[in-house]
Amino acid sequence: MKYLLILALALAVIWLWKAHRRSSLAEKARAQNPPPATGKSKTLQTTEVIACDVCAVHLPLNEALTGGRGVYCSEAHRRQAES
Ligand SMILES: [Zn+2]
């Protein structure tokens, strides 16, 4: 009975050691290759927001209309500012 207890204890120690090693390896892999979710939020952070020169509405730069004198939210405001 005593040997059985020692064997069980040894198995528990090995199992715990393996589980710890697996989790630290996973952490290392995560640190080296960040998950794609982090990359996605990075692209969201780099999206620049500008204000229309006529109505001051804020919009992403890739949706804005660029004119000779500034950036606008719509074709109507571009025409209004530049004519
Ligand atoms: Zn506008």
PDB file of the backbone (N, CA, C, O) and the ligand in Angstrom, with CONECT records:
HET     ZN  A 101       1
ATOM      1  N   MET A   1       0.832  -1.215   0.000  1.00  0.00           N
ATOM      2  CA  MET A   1       0.000   0.000   0.000  1.00  0.00           C
ATOM      3  C   MET A   1       0.864   1.261   0.000  1.00  0.00           C
ATOM      4  O   MET A   1       0.527   2.253  -0.646  1.00  0.00           O
ATOM      5  N   LYS A   2       1.998   1.213   0.743  1.00  0.00           N
ATOM      6  CA  LYS A   2       2.899   2.353   0.838  1.00  0.00           C
ATOM      7  C   LYS A   2       3.507   2.659  -0.536  1.00  0.00           C
ATOM      8  O   LYS A   2       3.665   3.821  -0.910  1.00  0.00           O
ATOM      9  N   TYR A   3       3.852   1.578  -1.297  1.00  0.00           N
ATOM     10  CA  TYR A   3       4.487   1.748  -2.597  1.00  0.00           C
ATOM     11  C   TYR A   3       3.509   2.354  -3.614  1.00  0.00           C
ATOM     12  O   TYR A   3       3.868   3.151  -4.481  1.00  0.00           O
ATOM     13  N   LEU A   4       2.256   1.925  -3.450  1.00  0.00           N
ATOM     14  CA  LEU A   4       1.210   2.447  -4.336  1.00  0.00           C
ATOM     15  C   LEU A   4       1.075   3.971  -4.160  1.00  0.00           C
ATOM     16  O   LEU A   4       0.902   4.710  -5.128  1.00  0.00           O
ATOM     17  N   LEU A   5       1.159   4.411  -2.911  1.00  0.00           N
ATOM     18  CA  LEU A   5       1.046   5.838  -2.600  1.00  0.00           C
ATOM     19  C   LEU A   5       2.230   6.607  -3.189  1.00  0.00           C
ATOM     20  O   LEU A   5       2.059   7.690  -3.750  1.00  0.00           O
ATOM     21  N   ILE A   6       3.412   6.046  -3.058  1.00  0.00           N
ATOM     22  CA  ILE A   6       4.623   6.681  -3.601  1.00  0.00           C
ATOM     23  C   ILE A   6       4.537   6.754  -5.121  1.00  0.00           C
ATOM     24  O   ILE A   6       4.891   7.766  -5.727  1.00  0.00           O
ATOM     25  N   LEU A   7       4.055   5.649  -5.739  1.00  0.00           N
ATOM     26  CA  LEU A   7       3.911   5.614  -7.196  1.00  0.00           C
ATOM     27  C   LEU A   7       2.914   6.681  -7.663  1.00  0.00           C
ATOM     28  O   LEU A   7       3.159   7.383  -8.644  1.00  0.00           O
ATOM     29  N   ALA A   8       1.799   6.792  -6.953  1.00  0.00           N
ATOM     30  CA  ALA A   8       0.786   7.784  -7.295  1.00  0.00           C
ATOM     31  C   ALA A   8       1.356   9.196  -7.165  1.00  0.00           C
ATOM     32  O   ALA A   8       1.084  10.057  -8.002  1.00  0.00           O
ATOM     33  N   LEU A   9       2.128   9.426  -6.137  1.00  0.00           N
ATOM     34  CA  LEU A   9       2.739  10.731  -5.899  1.00  0.00           C
ATOM     35  C   LEU A   9       3.732  11.063  -7.021  1.00  0.00           C
ATOM     36  O   LEU A   9       3.769  12.190  -7.516  1.00  0.00           O
ATOM     37  N   ALA A  10       4.541  10.059  -7.417  1.00  0.00           N
ATOM     38  CA  ALA A  10       5.525  10.259  -8.480  1.00  0.00           C
ATOM     39  C   ALA A  10       4.821  10.586  -9.795  1.00  0.00           C
ATOM     40  O   ALA A  10       5.254  11.470 -10.534  1.00  0.00           O
ATOM     41  N   LEU A  11       3.733   9.867 -10.083  1.00  0.00           N
ATOM     42  CA  LEU A  11       2.971  10.123 -11.311  1.00  0.00           C
ATOM     43  C   LEU A  11       2.371  11.525 -11.301  1.00  0.00           C
ATOM     44  O   LEU A  11       2.352  12.211 -12.322  1.00  0.00           O
ATOM     45  N   ALA A  12       1.882  11.940 -10.137  1.00  0.00           N
ATOM     46  CA  ALA A  12       1.304  13.282 -10.004  1.00  0.00           C
ATOM     47  C   ALA A  12       2.367  14.350 -10.249  1.00  0.00           C
ATOM     48  O   ALA A  12       2.106  15.356 -10.908  1.00  0.00           O
ATOM     49  N   VAL A  13       3.566  14.125  -9.715  1.00  0.00           N
ATOM     50  CA  VAL A  13       4.664  15.082  -9.900  1.00  0.00           C
ATOM     51  C   VAL A  13       5.044  15.169 -11.378  1.00  0.00           C
ATOM     52  O   VAL A  13       5.241  16.265 -11.903  1.00  0.00           O
ATOM     53  N   ILE A  14       5.148  14.019 -12.053  1.00  0.00           N
ATOM     54  CA  ILE A  14       5.492  13.998 -13.485  1.00  0.00           C
ATOM     55  C   ILE A  14       4.404  14.708 -14.301  1.00  0.00           C
ATOM     56  O   ILE A  14       4.705  15.476 -15.214  1.00  0.00           O
ATOM     57  N   TRP A  15       3.146  14.442 -13.961  1.00  0.00           N
ATOM     58  CA  TRP A  15       2.026  15.049 -14.694  1.00  0.00           C
ATOM     59  C   TRP A  15       2.045  16.578 -14.536  1.00  0.00           C
ATOM     60  O   TRP A  15       1.849  17.324 -15.496  1.00  0.00           O
ATOM     61  N   LEU A  16       2.286  17.015 -13.296  1.00  0.00           N
ATOM     62  CA  LEU A  16       2.331  18.461 -13.031  1.00  0.00           C
ATOM     63  C   LEU A  16       3.485  19.122 -13.789  1.00  0.00           C
ATOM     64  O   LEU A  16       3.336  20.212 -14.341  1.00  0.00           O
ATOM     65  N   TRP A  17       4.641  18.440 -13.805  1.00  0.00           N
ATOM     66  CA  TRP A  17       5.822  18.983 -14.479  1.00  0.00           C
ATOM     67  C   TRP A  17       5.570  19.110 -15.984  1.00  0.00           C
ATOM     68  O   TRP A  17       5.935  20.103 -16.612  1.00  0.00           O
ATOM     69  N   LYS A  18       4.925  18.056 -16.551  1.00  0.00           N
ATOM     70  CA  LYS A  18       4.616  18.076 -17.993  1.00  0.00           C
ATOM     71  C   LYS A  18       3.629  19.193 -18.330  1.00  0.00           C
ATOM     72  O   LYS A  18       3.792  19.900 -19.325  1.00  0.00           O
ATOM     73  N   ALA A  19       2.601  19.343 -17.485  1.00  0.00           N
ATOM     74  CA  ALA A  19       1.591  20.385 -17.711  1.00  0.00           C
ATOM     75  C   ALA A  19       2.227  21.777 -17.639  1.00  0.00           C
ATOM     76  O   ALA A  19       1.911  22.663 -18.434  1.00  0.00           O
ATOM     77  N   HIS A  20       3.122  21.946 -16.677  1.00  0.00           N
ATOM     78  CA  HIS A  20       3.803  23.241 -16.533  1.00  0.00           C
ATOM     79  C   HIS A  20       4.668  23.530 -17.745  1.00  0.00           C
ATOM     80  O   HIS A  20       4.693  24.653 -18.249  1.00  0.00           O
ATOM     81  N   ARG A  21       5.394  22.489 -18.222  1.00  0.00           N
ATOM     82  CA  ARG A  21       6.283  22.666 -19.367  1.00  0.00           C
ATOM     83  C   ARG A  21       5.467  22.999 -20.623  1.00  0.00           C
ATOM     84  O   ARG A  21       5.864  23.846 -21.423  1.00  0.00           O
ATOM     85  N   ARG A  22       4.319  22.318 -20.786  1.00  0.00           N
ATOM     86  CA  ARG A  22       3.478  22.559 -21.958  1.00  0.00           C
ATOM     87  C   ARG A  22       2.964  24.004 -21.969  1.00  0.00           C
ATOM     88  O   ARG A  22       2.962  24.660 -23.011  1.00  0.00           O
ATOM     89  N   SER A  23       2.528  24.493 -20.802  1.00  0.00           N
ATOM     90  CA  SER A  23       1.980  25.855 -20.747  1.00  0.00           C
ATOM     91  C   SER A  23       3.070  26.904 -20.970  1.00  0.00           C
ATOM     92  O   SER A  23       2.819  27.934 -21.594  1.00  0.00           O
ATOM     93  N   SER A  24       4.286  26.646 -20.459  1.00  0.00           N
ATOM     94  CA  SER A  24       5.360  27.630 -20.674  1.00  0.00           C
ATOM     95  C   SER A  24       5.823  27.618 -22.125  1.00  0.00           C
ATOM     96  O   SER A  24       6.223  28.656 -22.653  1.00  0.00           O
ATOM     97  N   LEU A  25       5.774  26.442 -22.785  1.00  0.00           N
ATOM     98  CA  LEU A  25       6.112  26.374 -24.204  1.00  0.00           C
ATOM     99  C   LEU A  25       5.079  27.130 -25.036  1.00  0.00           C
ATOM    100  O   LEU A  25       5.427  27.828 -25.989  1.00  0.00           O
ATOM    101  N   ALA A  26       3.815  26.986 -24.670  1.00  0.00           N
ATOM    102  CA  ALA A  26       2.747  27.691 -25.380  1.00  0.00           C
ATOM    103  C   ALA A  26       2.891  29.198 -25.211  1.00  0.00           C
ATOM    104  O   ALA A  26       2.661  29.963 -26.148  1.00  0.00           O
ATOM    105  N   GLU A  27       3.273  29.616 -24.011  1.00  0.00           N
ATOM    106  CA  GLU A  27       3.482  31.042 -23.764  1.00  0.00           C
ATOM    107  C   GLU A  27       4.618  31.586 -24.606  1.00  0.00           C
ATOM    108  O   GLU A  27       4.541  32.691 -25.143  1.00  0.00           O
ATOM    109  N   LYS A  28       5.688  30.784 -24.715  1.00  0.00           N
ATOM    110  CA  LYS A  28       6.846  31.191 -25.520  1.00  0.00           C
ATOM    111  C   LYS A  28       6.439  31.355 -26.979  1.00  0.00           C
ATOM    112  O   LYS A  28       6.804  32.337 -27.626  1.00  0.00           O
ATOM    113  N   ALA A  29       5.671  30.373 -27.502  1.00  0.00           N
ATOM    114  CA  ALA A  29       5.234  30.414 -28.896  1.00  0.00           C
ATOM    115  C   ALA A  29       4.340  31.630 -29.134  1.00  0.00           C
ATOM    116  O   ALA A  29       4.414  32.274 -30.180  1.00  0.00           O
ATOM    117  N   ARG A  30       3.491  31.934 -28.142  1.00  0.00           N
ATOM    118  CA  ARG A  30       2.596  33.083 -28.273  1.00  0.00           C
ATOM    119  C   ARG A  30       3.395  34.394 -28.301  1.00  0.00           C
ATOM    120  O   ARG A  30       3.048  35.329 -29.023  1.00  0.00           O
ATOM    121  N   ALA A  31       4.464  34.445 -27.506  1.00  0.00           N
ATOM    122  CA  ALA A  31       5.286  35.653 -27.457  1.00  0.00           C
ATOM    123  C   ALA A  31       6.029  35.868 -28.768  1.00  0.00           C
ATOM    124  O   ALA A  31       6.226  37.001 -29.207  1.00  0.00           O
ATOM    125  N   GLN A  32       6.447  34.743 -29.396  1.00  0.00           N
ATOM    126  CA  GLN A  32       7.195  34.873 -30.649  1.00  0.00           C
ATOM    127  C   GLN A  32       6.283  35.164 -31.834  1.00  0.00           C
ATOM    128  O   GLN A  32       6.596  36.008 -32.674  1.00  0.00           O
ATOM    129  N   ASN A  33       5.131  34.449 -31.900  1.00  0.00           N
ATOM    130  CA  ASN A  33       4.177  34.672 -32.992  1.00  0.00           C
ATOM    131  C   ASN A  33       2.877  35.181 -32.413  1.00  0.00           C
ATOM    132  O   ASN A  33       2.041  34.373 -32.008  1.00  0.00           O
ATOM    133  N   PRO A  34       2.668  36.481 -32.355  1.00  0.00           N
ATOM    134  CA  PRO A  34       1.421  36.994 -31.799  1.00  0.00           C
ATOM    135  C   PRO A  34       0.233  36.518 -32.628  1.00  0.00           C
ATOM    136  O   PRO A  34       0.336  36.433 -33.852  1.00  0.00           O
ATOM    137  N   PRO A  35      -0.899  36.205 -31.983  1.00  0.00           N
ATOM    138  CA  PRO A  35      -2.081  35.728 -32.704  1.00  0.00           C
ATOM    139  C   PRO A  35      -2.573  36.762 -33.714  1.00  0.00           C
ATOM    140  O   PRO A  35      -2.340  37.958 -33.536  1.00  0.00           O
ATOM    141  N   PRO A  36      -3.261  36.307 -34.791  1.00  0.00           N
ATOM    142  CA  PRO A  36      -3.717  37.244 -35.836  1.00  0.00           C
ATOM    143  C   PRO A  36      -4.634  38.335 -35.320  1.00  0.00           C
ATOM    144  O   PRO A  36      -4.742  39.388 -35.948  1.00  0.00           O
ATOM    145  N   ALA A  37      -5.300  38.114 -34.187  1.00  0.00           N
ATOM    146  CA  ALA A  37      -6.201  39.122 -33.623  1.00  0.00           C
ATOM    147  C   ALA A  37      -5.437  40.400 -33.289  1.00  0.00           C
ATOM    148  O   ALA A  37      -5.953  41.503 -33.467  1.00  0.00           O
ATOM    149  N   THR A  38      -4.189  40.244 -32.799  1.00  0.00           N
ATOM    150  CA  THR A  38      -3.378  41.415 -32.454  1.00  0.00           C
ATOM    151  C   THR A  38      -3.040  42.201 -33.716  1.00  0.00           C
ATOM    152  O   THR A  38      -3.046  43.432 -33.711  1.00  0.00           O
ATOM    153  N   GLY A  39      -2.740  41.470 -34.811  1.00  0.00           N
ATOM    154  CA  GLY A  39      -2.433  42.147 -36.068  1.00  0.00           C
ATOM    155  C   GLY A  39      -3.620  42.934 -36.582  1.00  0.00           C
ATOM    156  O   GLY A  39      -3.474  44.027 -37.129  1.00  0.00           O
ATOM    157  N   LYS A  40      -4.802  42.360 -36.398  1.00  0.00           N
ATOM    158  CA  LYS A  40      -6.019  43.024 -36.849  1.00  0.00           C
ATOM    159  C   LYS A  40      -6.223  44.361 -36.124  1.00  0.00           C
ATOM    160  O   LYS A  40      -6.516  45.379 -36.751  1.00  0.00           O
ATOM    161  N   SER A  41      -6.065  44.342 -34.793  1.00  0.00           N
ATOM    162  CA  SER A  41      -6.267  45.568 -34.028  1.00  0.00           C
ATOM    163  C   SER A  41      -5.203  46.600 -34.380  1.00  0.00           C
ATOM    164  O   SER A  41      -5.443  47.803 -34.272  1.00  0.00           O
ATOM    165  N   LYS A  42      -4.022  46.133 -34.803  1.00  0.00           N
ATOM    166  CA  LYS A  42      -2.962  47.053 -35.199  1.00  0.00           C
ATOM    167  C   LYS A  42      -3.395  47.832 -36.444  1.00  0.00           C
ATOM    168  O   LYS A  42      -3.175  49.041 -36.523  1.00  0.00           O
ATOM    169  N   THR A  43      -4.009  47.149 -37.415  1.00  0.00           N
ATOM    170  CA  THR A  43      -4.443  47.829 -38.632  1.00  0.00           C
ATOM    171  C   THR A  43      -5.564  48.816 -38.320  1.00  0.00           C
ATOM    172  O   THR A  43      -5.683  49.856 -38.967  1.00  0.00           O
ATOM    173  N   LEU A  44      -6.392  48.479 -37.314  1.00  0.00           N
ATOM    174  CA  LEU A  44      -7.456  49.394 -36.917  1.00  0.00           C
ATOM    175  C   LEU A  44      -6.860  50.652 -36.289  1.00  0.00           C
ATOM    176  O   LEU A  44      -7.370  51.754 -36.488  1.00  0.00           O
ATOM    177  N   GLN A  45      -5.771  50.479 -35.525  1.00  0.00           N
ATOM    178  CA  GLN A  45      -5.142  51.618 -34.872  1.00  0.00           C
ATOM    179  C   GLN A  45      -4.508  52.555 -35.894  1.00  0.00           C
ATOM    180  O   GLN A  45      -4.450  53.763 -35.665  1.00  0.00           O
ATOM    181  N   THR A  46      -4.033  52.019 -37.016  1.00  0.00           N
ATOM    182  CA  THR A  46      -3.340  52.860 -37.978  1.00  0.00           C
ATOM    183  C   THR A  46      -4.315  53.584 -38.912  1.00  0.00           C
ATOM    184  O   THR A  46      -3.893  54.445 -39.684  1.00  0.00           O
ATOM    185  N   THR A  47      -5.628  53.247 -38.857  1.00  0.00           N
ATOM    186  CA  THR A  47      -6.611  53.944 -39.669  1.00  0.00           C
ATOM    187  C   THR A  47      -6.726  55.383 -39.160  1.00  0.00           C
ATOM    188  O   THR A  47      -7.174  55.626 -38.040  1.00  0.00           O
ATOM    189  N   GLU A  48      -6.318  56.314 -39.993  1.00  0.00           N
ATOM    190  CA  GLU A  48      -6.299  57.707 -39.586  1.00  0.00           C
ATOM    191  C   GLU A  48      -7.682  58.328 -39.758  1.00  0.00           C
ATOM    192  O   GLU A  48      -8.341  58.103 -40.772  1.00  0.00           O
ATOM    193  N   VAL A  49      -8.114  59.092 -38.796  1.00  0.00           N
ATOM    194  CA  VAL A  49      -9.407  59.768 -38.863  1.00  0.00           C
ATOM    195  C   VAL A  49      -9.157  61.258 -39.073  1.00  0.00           C
ATOM    196  O   VAL A  49      -8.369  61.881 -38.362  1.00  0.00           O
ATOM    197  N   ILE A  50      -9.851  61.813 -40.071  1.00  0.00           N
ATOM    198  CA  ILE A  50      -9.693  63.240 -40.376  1.00  0.00           C
ATOM    199  C   ILE A  50     -11.051  63.928 -40.250  1.00  0.00           C
ATOM    200  O   ILE A  50     -12.086  63.264 -40.187  1.00  0.00           O
ATOM    201  N   ALA A  51     -11.040  65.247 -40.215  1.00  0.00           N
ATOM    202  CA  ALA A  51     -12.282  66.016 -40.140  1.00  0.00           C
ATOM    203  C   ALA A  51     -12.501  66.729 -41.464  1.00  0.00           C
ATOM    204  O   ALA A  51     -11.565  67.261 -42.060  1.00  0.00           O
ATOM    205  N   CYS A  52     -13.733  66.735 -41.911  1.00  0.00           N
ATOM    206  CA  CYS A  52     -14.106  67.442 -43.140  1.00  0.00           C
ATOM    207  C   CYS A  52     -13.846  68.943 -42.945  1.00  0.00           C
ATOM    208  O   CYS A  52     -14.152  69.494 -41.887  1.00  0.00           O
ATOM    209  N   ASP A  53     -13.286  69.594 -43.956  1.00  0.00           N
ATOM    210  CA  ASP A  53     -12.959  71.021 -43.848  1.00  0.00           C
ATOM    211  C   ASP A  53     -14.210  71.903 -43.855  1.00  0.00           C
ATOM    212  O   ASP A  53     -14.143  73.064 -43.450  1.00  0.00           O
ATOM    213  N   VAL A  54     -15.342  71.374 -44.306  1.00  0.00           N
ATOM    214  CA  VAL A  54     -16.570  72.171 -44.369  1.00  0.00           C
ATOM    215  C   VAL A  54     -17.440  71.951 -43.135  1.00  0.00           C
ATOM    216  O   VAL A  54     -17.792  72.914 -42.454  1.00  0.00           O
ATOM    217  N   CYS A  55     -17.794  70.695 -42.833  1.00  0.00           N
ATOM    218  CA  CYS A  55     -18.734  70.432 -41.742  1.00  0.00           C
ATOM    219  C   CYS A  55     -18.069  69.834 -40.505  1.00  0.00           C
ATOM    220  O   CYS A  55     -18.734  69.615 -39.493  1.00  0.00           O
ATOM    221  N   ALA A  56     -16.781  69.571 -40.575  1.00  0.00           N
ATOM    222  CA  ALA A  56     -15.998  69.039 -39.442  1.00  0.00           C
ATOM    223  C   ALA A  56     -16.428  67.645 -39.008  1.00  0.00           C
ATOM    224  O   ALA A  56     -16.126  67.222 -37.892  1.00  0.00           O
ATOM    225  N   VAL A  57     -17.129  66.928 -39.881  1.00  0.00           N
ATOM    226  CA  VAL A  57     -17.481  65.540 -39.578  1.00  0.00           C
ATOM    227  C   VAL A  57     -16.209  64.695 -39.634  1.00  0.00           C
ATOM    228  O   VAL A  57     -15.392  64.849 -40.541  1.00  0.00           O
ATOM    229  N   HIS A  58     -16.051  63.803 -38.655  1.00  0.00           N
ATOM    230  CA  HIS A  58     -14.872  62.940 -38.625  1.00  0.00           C
ATOM    231  C   HIS A  58     -15.142  61.665 -39.410  1.00  0.00           C
ATOM    232  O   HIS A  58     -16.187  61.032 -39.256  1.00  0.00           O
ATOM    233  N   LEU A  59     -14.189  61.302 -40.250  1.00  0.00           N
ATOM    234  CA  LEU A  59     -14.326  60.092 -41.043  1.00  0.00           C
ATOM    235  C   LEU A  59     -12.952  59.503 -41.327  1.00  0.00           C
ATOM    236  O   LEU A  59     -11.952  60.220 -41.298  1.00  0.00           O
ATOM    237  N   PRO A  60     -12.894  58.180 -41.605  1.00  0.00           N
ATOM    238  CA  PRO A  60     -11.597  57.568 -41.909  1.00  0.00           C
ATOM    239  C   PRO A  60     -10.992  58.173 -43.178  1.00  0.00           C
ATOM    240  O   PRO A  60     -11.706  58.501 -44.125  1.00  0.00           O
ATOM    241  N   LEU A  61      -9.680  58.312 -43.178  1.00  0.00           N
ATOM    242  CA  LEU A  61      -8.980  58.949 -44.298  1.00  0.00           C
ATOM    243  C   LEU A  61      -9.243  58.232 -45.618  1.00  0.00           C
ATOM    244  O   LEU A  61      -9.319  58.873 -46.666  1.00  0.00           O
ATOM    245  N   ASN A  62      -9.387  56.882 -45.572  1.00  0.00           N
ATOM    246  CA  ASN A  62      -9.601  56.148 -46.825  1.00  0.00           C
ATOM    247  C   ASN A  62     -10.997  56.362 -47.397  1.00  0.00           C
ATOM    248  O   ASN A  62     -11.243  56.007 -48.550  1.00  0.00           O
ATOM    249  N   GLU A  63     -11.935  56.944 -46.608  1.00  0.00           N
ATOM    250  CA  GLU A  63     -13.275  57.239 -47.120  1.00  0.00           C
ATOM    251  C   GLU A  63     -13.436  58.714 -47.460  1.00  0.00           C
ATOM    252  O   GLU A  63     -14.480  59.126 -47.965  1.00  0.00           O
ATOM    253  N   ALA A  64     -12.415  59.506 -47.189  1.00  0.00           N
ATOM    254  CA  ALA A  64     -12.510  60.942 -47.415  1.00  0.00           C
ATOM    255  C   ALA A  64     -12.188  61.297 -48.863  1.00  0.00           C
ATOM    256  O   ALA A  64     -11.510  60.543 -49.563  1.00  0.00           O
ATOM    257  N   LEU A  65     -12.682  62.452 -49.303  1.00  0.00           N
ATOM    258  CA  LEU A  65     -12.386  62.958 -50.641  1.00  0.00           C
ATOM    259  C   LEU A  65     -11.315  64.034 -50.497  1.00  0.00           C
ATOM    260  O   LEU A  65     -11.480  64.993 -49.743  1.00  0.00           O
ATOM    261  N   THR A  66     -10.225  63.863 -51.222  1.00  0.00           N
ATOM    262  CA  THR A  66      -9.152  64.835 -51.120  1.00  0.00           C
ATOM    263  C   THR A  66      -9.279  65.839 -52.246  1.00  0.00           C
ATOM    264  O   THR A  66      -9.380  65.479 -53.419  1.00  0.00           O
ATOM    265  N   GLY A  67      -9.272  67.105 -51.867  1.00  0.00           N
ATOM    266  CA  GLY A  67      -9.361  68.165 -52.857  1.00  0.00           C
ATOM    267  C   GLY A  67      -8.087  68.979 -52.886  1.00  0.00           C
ATOM    268  O   GLY A  67      -7.116  68.648 -52.205  1.00  0.00           O
ATOM    269  N   GLY A  68      -8.086  70.038 -53.667  1.00  0.00           N
ATOM    270  CA  GLY A  68      -6.914  70.887 -53.780  1.00  0.00           C
ATOM    271  C   GLY A  68      -6.633  71.686 -52.519  1.00  0.00           C
ATOM    272  O   GLY A  68      -5.484  72.037 -52.253  1.00  0.00           O
ATOM    273  N   ARG A  69      -7.679  71.979 -51.731  1.00  0.00           N
ATOM    274  CA  ARG A  69      -7.499  72.816 -50.536  1.00  0.00           C
ATOM    275  C   ARG A  69      -7.698  72.080 -49.226  1.00  0.00           C
ATOM    276  O   ARG A  69      -7.517  72.665 -48.158  1.00  0.00           O
ATOM    277  N   GLY A  70      -8.060  70.825 -49.283  1.00  0.00           N
ATOM    278  CA  GLY A  70      -8.274  70.089 -48.033  1.00  0.00           C
ATOM    279  C   GLY A  70      -8.918  68.738 -48.256  1.00  0.00           C
ATOM    280  O   GLY A  70      -8.929  68.210 -49.368  1.00  0.00           O
ATOM    281  N   VAL A  71      -9.456  68.188 -47.176  1.00  0.00           N
ATOM    282  CA  VAL A  71     -10.106  66.879 -47.219  1.00  0.00           C
ATOM    283  C   VAL A  71     -11.572  67.068 -46.857  1.00  0.00           C
ATOM    284  O   VAL A  71     -11.900  67.853 -45.967  1.00  0.00           O
ATOM    285  N   TYR A  72     -12.456  66.349 -47.549  1.00  0.00           N
ATOM    286  CA  TYR A  72     -13.895  66.546 -47.376  1.00  0.00           C
ATOM    287  C   TYR A  72     -14.617  65.223 -47.214  1.00  0.00           C
ATOM    288  O   TYR A  72     -14.118  64.167 -47.603  1.00  0.00           O
ATOM    289  N   CYS A  73     -15.826  65.306 -46.619  1.00  0.00           N
ATOM    290  CA  CYS A  73     -16.610  64.097 -46.374  1.00  0.00           C
ATOM    291  C   CYS A  73     -17.382  63.688 -47.608  1.00  0.00           C
ATOM    292  O   CYS A  73     -17.703  62.512 -47.779  1.00  0.00           O
ATOM    293  N   SER A  74     -17.685  64.646 -48.474  1.00  0.00           N
ATOM    294  CA  SER A  74     -18.489  64.316 -49.647  1.00  0.00           C
ATOM    295  C   SER A  74     -18.098  65.201 -50.825  1.00  0.00           C
ATOM    296  O   SER A  74     -17.415  66.215 -50.676  1.00  0.00           O
ATOM    297  N   GLU A  75     -18.555  64.780 -51.999  1.00  0.00           N
ATOM    298  CA  GLU A  75     -18.295  65.535 -53.229  1.00  0.00           C
ATOM    299  C   GLU A  75     -18.924  66.935 -53.135  1.00  0.00           C
ATOM    300  O   GLU A  75     -18.350  67.911 -53.618  1.00  0.00           O
ATOM    301  N   ALA A  76     -20.118  67.026 -52.503  1.00  0.00           N
ATOM    302  CA  ALA A  76     -20.814  68.313 -52.362  1.00  0.00           C
ATOM    303  C   ALA A  76     -19.979  69.291 -51.546  1.00  0.00           C
ATOM    304  O   ALA A  76     -19.881  70.464 -51.905  1.00  0.00           O
ATOM    305  N   HIS A  77     -19.383  68.832 -50.465  1.00  0.00           N
ATOM    306  CA  HIS A  77     -18.573  69.723 -49.638  1.00  0.00           C
ATOM    307  C   HIS A  77     -17.257  70.087 -50.320  1.00  0.00           C
ATOM    308  O   HIS A  77     -16.727  71.179 -50.118  1.00  0.00           O
ATOM    309  N   ARG A  78     -16.738  69.169 -51.124  1.00  0.00           N
ATOM    310  CA  ARG A  78     -15.512  69.493 -51.871  1.00  0.00           C
ATOM    311  C   ARG A  78     -15.805  70.625 -52.865  1.00  0.00           C
ATOM    312  O   ARG A  78     -15.045  71.586 -52.986  1.00  0.00           O
ATOM    313  N   ARG A  79     -16.932  70.476 -53.572  1.00  0.00           N
ATOM    314  CA  ARG A  79     -17.327  71.510 -54.543  1.00  0.00           C
ATOM    315  C   ARG A  79     -17.587  72.844 -53.840  1.00  0.00           C
ATOM    316  O   ARG A  79     -17.159  73.896 -54.315  1.00  0.00           O
ATOM    317  N   GLN A  80     -18.298  72.791 -52.692  1.00  0.00           N
ATOM    318  CA  GLN A  80     -18.644  73.988 -51.943  1.00  0.00           C
ATOM    319  C   GLN A  80     -17.381  74.744 -51.497  1.00  0.00           C
ATOM    320  O   GLN A  80     -17.350  75.974 -51.542  1.00  0.00           O
ATOM    321  N   ALA A  81     -16.355  74.023 -51.073  1.00  0.00           N
ATOM    322  CA  ALA A  81     -15.159  74.666 -50.556  1.00  0.00           C
ATOM    323  C   ALA A  81     -14.245  75.149 -51.656  1.00  0.00           C
ATOM    324  O   ALA A  81     -13.492  76.102 -51.459  1.00  0.00           O
ATOM    325  N   GLU A  82     -14.295  74.514 -52.806  1.00  0.00           N
ATOM    326  CA  GLU A  82     -13.290  74.834 -53.832  1.00  0.00           C
ATOM    327  C   GLU A  82     -13.846  75.640 -55.007  1.00  0.00           C
ATOM    328  O   GLU A  82     -13.103  75.934 -55.943  1.00  0.00           O
ATOM    329  N   SER A  83     -15.121  76.003 -54.985  1.00  0.00           N
ATOM    330  CA  SER A  83     -15.649  76.797 -56.095  1.00  0.00           C
ATOM    331  C   SER A  83     -15.828  78.260 -55.664  1.00  0.00           C
ATOM    332  O   SER A  83     -16.263  79.090 -56.461  1.00  0.00           O
TER     333      SER A  83
HETATM  334 ZN    ZN A 101     -18.449  67.671 -44.833  1.00  0.00          ZN2+
END
